[in-house]
Amino acid sequence: MDRAIEQFVAVAEEGSVMAGAERLRLSQPTLSYNIKRLEASLGVPLFHRSARGVQLTTYGETLYNSAVVIGRLYSNALTTIARQKAELEEGISIGTGYSTWFLILRDYLVDHFKAHPNAPINLSIGNMMRCMDQLLAGDISLFIGHQIDQLKEGIAVDFIPIGRATDGYFVRRGHPLLGAERTLDEIRAYPTTMAYPLDVSQKRLVSGGELHDASRLGHAFTSNSLGACLDFVQATDAVLIHSTVLAEHLGAQGVDQVALRPGQEVKKAVMGIHVLPERQSNPKVQACIRAILDRAEQLQLFPPQ
């Protein structure tokens, strides 16, 4: 708001030039001079002056009422601009699977929100190909997932490795598979369930349909919700196939990992961060990548490749 109008409002609200000067931290002569200049520029008196202070004239009341509205609009505009600036500079849009959300991103994003409460956070939890689709569309800046070897030629995405993840097998408490080391053949004798299978629409991102087909075949129950899979496992003899990094968390949900007999060939995958090459130079993206790598190293979630 204009400085002269701001000084006029202060004098009107305080009822004297002296009090207005104290509020604004100005000298009284300076404030008196500025008020007289404002009156001269408008060509009308704004105050009735007396030994007891000042009172608004009819002209002064008109100006004061308008100034209050203008001041409120100006303050609202500054607040909106600050929020827009925070959204542009500090907002985060990121994709992940459930394991890396729970173990890595949850605390990071909560801390980010506390540091930048006006900056929006968009989190997409799903399978790697859904996140890839969103990355290519510009809906997210990066995502954490395992390396995709079957991407179609021409899809340019950088991959920053974190380490290697291993599949584990999880069952409800009291399941017949618990209590002894098991072979994969013994485990496969039971129905299986898996979270976040690929969608048909995501086949266009890979060479051939093998990746899509393999993600659903042979499972008794698949869902885009890990919670739904856990409910199914708790109510049946089904085996949940999920990364071993979440074993402690799943145990707290009443689902335990099946011990494997030595020599079993379990599926492994390289975990890492997928990001578009042109996004890597963005300072905000760089900071997010560094935070993810530091968190994963600190927790030693994924052993080296």
Residue, then its C-alpha position, 0 to 999 in steps of 0.5 A: m500500500d502507498r506509504a502516504i496512505e499507510q501513514f494517514v491510516a496510522v494517524a486516523e486509528e491512533g487519534s494523534v500524530m504523536a501516537g501515529a509516529e510512535r506506531l510507525r517509528l517516525s519522527q513527529p515532524t516528519l509524519s506531520y509534514n507527510i500528512k500535510r503533503l497528502e492533504a495538499s495533493l488531494g486539495v481537502p483537509l483530512f483531519h480536524r486538529s485540536a489540542r486533544g488530537v485529530q479527528l477525521t473530516t468527511y473527506g478523511e472518513t471517505l479516504y480511511n474507509s477506502a484505505v482499509v479496503i485497499g489495505r486488506l486487498y493488498s495484504n491478501a494479495l501478498t499472502t496469495i503471492a507468497r503461497q504461489k511462490a512457495e508452490l512454485e519453488e517448494g512444491i513436491s510431486i513424487g511417485t513410489g511403491y508402498s515400501t519406499w513410501f513407508l521407509i523413506l519418503r514418509d518422514y522426508l515429506v512430513d519434514h518438508f511440509k513442516a519447513h514449507p507449510n504452504a508448498p503442496i505435496n502430491l504423492s502417487i503410490g502405485n506400481m512402477m509402470r503407473c509411476m513411469d506413465q505419470l513421470l512421462a506425462g509430467d505429473i510427477s518429478l521423479f519416482i522410486g522403483h525397481q529398474i525397468d529393463q523392458l522399456k520401449e526404445g525412445i523413452a528417455v529416463d535416467f535411473i539412479p541406483i540405490g541398491r538391490a531388493t529381494d522378494g520375500y514371502f509373508v503369511r498370517r500367524g499360525h500358517p502351516l508354512l511357518g516354523a521351518e525353512r521352506t522351499l519355493d515349491e512348498i510355498r507355491a503350493y499355496p495361493t499367492t497374492m501381490a499388490y500393485p500389478l500392472d494395468v493393461s494400459q501400461k503395456r504400451l510402455v514396454s517391449g512385448g507384453e511379458l512384463h504385464d502378463a507375468s505380473r498377474l498370472g498365477h496369483a489368487f488375488t491382486s490389488n492396487s492396495l497393499g492393505a487389501c492384500l493384507d486383509f486377504v492374507q489374514a483371512t486365508d492361507a494365501v502367501l503375500i509376495h513383497s519386498t523383504v525390506l518391509a518385513e518388520h512393518l508387515g510383522a507389526q500387521g500380524v503377517d510374518q515372513v516365511a523362512l527359506r531353505p538355503g539355495q532358493e533362487v528368489k527374485k531380485a531387482v535393482m531399486g533406484i530413482h527414475v527421473l527425466p534427464e531435463r529435470q535433474s538440473n532442477p535444484k528442488v529435484q536434486a535436493c529430493i534425490r539427495a534426501i532419498l539417497d541419504r535416507a536409504e544409505q542411513l537405514q541400509l535398506f538395500p544392499p549394494q548391487 
